[in-house]
Amino acid sequence: MDGIRRYSRERGNWYLLSSPPALRGVGGALSLGEMRGWKGDGIIALLDDVRELGIARSMGIPVVNLGARLPHSFGIPRVLVNNRKCGRLAADHLLSRGLKHLAVFGWKGAWYANERCIAFSERTAEAGVTCEVFLRDPKEEGPKNWTQRVAEPARWLATLPRPCGVFAIHDYMAQLLLEACHEVDLRVPDDIAVIGMDNDEPICEHSAPTLTSISRNSEQLGWEAAMLLDRLMGGDIPSTNDLFIDPDGVVARQSTDLLHCDDPLVQQALEFMRRNLTAPCNIAHIAEHAGVSKRTLETRFRESLQRSPHEYLTTLRVQHAQTLIRSPENKLTLRQAAAACGFMTIRTFYAAYKRVTGESLDSSRFAKDA
């Protein structure tokens, strides 16, 4: 909704009528069927029901859909997060923690959930890592109370090899896993590292421990949906292809705040890296701390993690930068952010961010230098 409003202010100056999901609890949410006769020019809606999609086709005005539960758009233009990339991002993040056992906790029957699970499993297979899959049927969850919902995942978690990283395809489900870990005395992140999806801050920031999550780039998704609707209202012919928006990365928090390696020398180096992300230390400093030569450190890293210590340290620093950037309290200038992540210059910060994420660093997300 923020992205839609921003587009409206900058491009369209629209009059907006909104009906967010929160209104369902007070009887104020609108279905598409209830919008018949409305004299608006276009609609952006979350439609996951075949009947509602049929109504959308008969409305006589452009409709853009944000719903992803069904595998097809049924002729209604659709804007979605790239769920495949979300699944791969989650796997990459857990693999970067040195975990050799991964699992995914998801829903049956929802297309978007299936896409996330498949991509996660594919990425773990590429890395040669085992992956367990546990899927729940959402229709069976409704009659259960919270304790009943926690019981089965708790039993499943207790059977997993440790340490293990688990991707929950929603933050709500990740929160349930945190509770399940507590029920069976599993430590997070030491025994089970948990990553969710959506970066729902009321859940992520208020969980104990705080929850790592994939940010689905919601504001950009809203912007793109508004821009597509604007074109359709201007007479463009709607495309039958879904428009996919890339997620904007991992927001790392306490639930995956570990680095694990079977090699004690590499583990010692990893812990030193994590403690010194904000300092301009180099590989020579890390090798000296570990009591070995740079060459030995390089060799042991590649044998254990298939990456150089420099590549690993750079990735950790960029992930720290992403967390700083997305923080609502972020008031750092670009120069201050570079220093806070251990980069000597803004230029090296830019280059490292591009190399690790594949995207350019958006300087507009930082405060201006005085």
N, C-alpha and C positions, 0 to 999 in steps of 0.2 A: 504493500500500500504506500510506503514511503517512496518507492521508485515510480509508481504511477503518479503520485502527487508532484514529484519533482519534474517529471515529463510535462505534466499539465502546466505547471508554473512557467517552465522555460520554453515550451513549444506551442501549447494549445489553449491555455487559459480556460480550461473546461470547468463546467459546473459538475461536481462529483456527488453522487449518492452512493454511500458505502453500506455494506451489510456483512461485517466480519463474522467469523464463526462464533466468537464470544457471545453474540446476541442470541444464539440458540438457547442459552440457559435462561433467558428472560423473555422468550417468546417473540423476539424482534427480528430474527433472521428471515431472509426472503429466499424462496425458491424461484427458479426461473419461471415456473408456471404462474406464480403470483405477479410476475412482471408484465403479463399480457395487458396491452392497452397503454403501457407506460410510453410517454412521448419523448423518450431519450433517443440518442443517435447511435449508441453502441454500448456493448456490455463486455466486461472482463469477468469471468466466473470460474469457479472450481467445480467442474462437472465430471462426476464419476459414475453417473447413472444413465443407462441407455435411454430411458424415458426422457430424462432431462435433455439429453443430447438431441433427441427427436424434436423436443420443443424448441431448442436453439435453432434448428434448421428451419423452423416455421415462423420465427419471430419477425422476419422482414427487415431486420437491422443486423449489422455485423456483430458477431460474437467471437471472442478469443477465449480459449479454454486453458486453464492451468492444471486441470486434473490429470493424474498419471496412474490411476489404479487400473485402467483398461489399456490393452495393448494397441488399440487403434483410435484414431481421432474421429471416425464416423463423419468425415467431411467438415468438421469444425476446426479451424486453424488452432494450433496448440503450441504453447511455449513452455518448455520444461527444463529443469536442471539436467545436466548430462549424468544420469545415474550410473552409467558404466565407469565414468571417470571418478565418481564418488567412491565406488567400490575399490578401485585401484589405489586411490589416494589413501584410503583407510589401511589397505594392506601394506603399502609403502611405508606409512608412518610406523606401523607395528614392526615391520621388518627392520626399520632404521633403529629400533630399540634393541636389536640383536636377538629377537625372539625366534625360536625354531619351531614353535608349535602355535598355530593360529586356529581360530574358530569364528563362525558367523552365526548370529542369532537373529532370525527374521520371521516374516509373515508368509503364510501360504496364500496364494491366490491373487496377490496384488502385483501387477506387472512391474511397477517401479522397484518394489522390494526384490523381485526376482532378478531384475537387471543388476542391482547392487550386489546381491549374493553371487551371481555368476561371475561378475567382474572381479570380485574379491577372491573367489576360488581360483580363477584363471591366473591371477597375479601370484598367488601363493604357489601354484603349480610351477610357474615359470621360475620361481626362486628355489624350487626343490624342497618346499616346506609342507608338512602335513597340515590339512585343514579339516576340522570337524564342522558339520552343519546341523543346526537345530532349528526347525521351523515350527511356529505355532499357528493354529487356525484362529483368526480373530473372532469368528462366530462362536467359538467355544469359550472365549475369555469373558464375554458379557456377564453371564450368571455368576462368575466367581468373585469372591472378595479379594482384597489385596494379599492376604496371607496365602490363599489358595493359588493365586497367580504366581507367587514367589516360589512355592514349594517345588514344582517340577524343574524350573531352571536351576534351583539350588542343587538338586540331585544330579543334574547334568554337569554342572560346573565341578562338582566334587570328583567326577570321573575323568576330567581333562588332565593331560600331563602338565607339569609345572616347571618353569613359568610358562604361561600361555597368554596370548593376546586375543581378545574377543572384540569383534565388530558387531555392534547392535545397529540395525538399520533405521532406528529412530532414537532420539535422546530419551524419550519416555521408556523405551525398552532397555536402554543402557542404565537408566536409573533403577529399573527393576533388577538388573543384574548386580548393581552395587549392593542392593538390599539382600539379594540371594547370597552374595559372597559373605556378607556379614552373618547370615543365618548358619553357614557351614564353616565359619572361622577361616575363610580364605582372605589373605591380605591383598589389598589393592594399593599400588600396582605390583607388589613383590611377587605374589602368586599368580594373580590374574590382572592383566592390564586391560582396561576397557576404553573403547572409543565409540562415540555415538555419531549421529547424523542430524543435521539441521542447525546446530549451534543455537539452540533455544536457551537464551541466557538465564531466564528464571530457573530452569532445570540445571544447566551446566554450572552456574556460579554458586548455586545454593545446595548442590550435592556435597556429600562428605565421603571421599575426597571430591574436589571439584572435577568436572567431567570434560575430558578432551572430546572434541567433536569436529566433524566436517562442516564448514560453512557453505551453505548452498547458494551463496551470492544472491540472496533474495531481492535486494534493492535493484540490482541490475536486471534480474528476471522481470520485476515489475516494470522497469523502464522499457525493456524490449517488448513486453506485452502491450504497453501503452503506445509505443511507436508503431507496432503492427496494426493495432486497432485504428490508429490515426490514418494509416495508409488505406485500410479497408474502407473507412468512412469517406476517404477521398476518391474511392472508385476502383482501387486496385482489385484484381481478381485473387481470391484467397488461394494459397498454396495447399496442396494435400500433404506436404512434408512437415513433420514436426520441426520446430526451431529449438535447438538445444543450446543452453547456456552453461558454460563451464563453471564448476564450483570454484570458489576463490581460496581454497586451501584448508589446512588443518589449523584449528585453534587449540594449541597444546595446553593442557592443564595437568593437575596432579594425578589423574587416573592412569596416565601413561608415562609418568615422570620417573622412568628408570632406564638404565642402559645395562644390557646383560650380555655376557660373553663367557664361554667355558674356559677360555685362556685367561688365567689370573693376571698376566702382564697386560693384556689388552683391556681387561676389565678395570684395572688400576688407571690406565691411561684414559679410558672413557669417563670415569668418575672425575678425574682431574679436568677434562674438557668441560664437563657439565658445570663444575664449580667455578670455572674461569671464562665463561662465555663473554662476559663484559670486559675482560682484560685483553690487551693486544698480544697474547702469548702466541708463540709459533711452535712448530713441530719439534724444534731443538729443545725448547723449554719442557715440552711434554716428555720427550725421550729422557732428558736429564732427571725429571721427577721420577720416571719409572726405573732409572738406573741402568739404561741400555743405550746403545748407539742409535742414531736415526735410522740406519740401515736395518738394524734388528727390529725396530718398531714398525717400519714399513713392511717388512716381510711377515711379521706376526699378524699385522692388521689384515693384509691381503689373504693370508691363509684362513683367518677366522671370519672376516666380514666381506671379503672380495672387494674391498675398497681401500684406498689409501687413507692414512690418518688425516691428511689435509682435506680430502673430500668429505670425510665424516664431520670434521670440525666445522667446515663451511656450511654443511647442511644444518647442523645444530644451530649455528648462528642465524641462518636465514629463517629457520622455524621460530626462533626467539623474536626475530624482527617481525614476522607475521603476527605473532601474539601481541606485540607492542602496538602494531598498526591498528589492529581491530579492537583494541581496548577502548571503551567509551571515555576513559580518562586520559587517552593519549593527547598530550599537548607538546610533544617533542618536535623540534625542528629536524630537518633531514640530517644535518650535521650531528646533532645530539643523538639521534637514533642510530646512526652509523657507529658512533663511539660506544653507545650502550650495548651494541652487539659485537664489539671487538674489532670493527673494521677501522683501519687507519685513515682512510680517505673516503669521501662520498663516491668517488669513481670506482673503488674496489667494491663498495657496497652495492652499487648499481650492477656491476658485472657479476658478482656472486649471486645476487637475487635472480638475475636473468638466467644464469647457468643452472641453478637449482630448480626454479619454478617453471622455466620456459616462458615467463612473462616479464614485461618491463615493470619496473618499480614506479608506482603512481605517486609522484611528488606532491600532488594536491592533497594527499591524506596527512600531510605534516604541517605543523605550524610554520609561519614565516619567520625568517631571521629578523631580529630587531635591527 
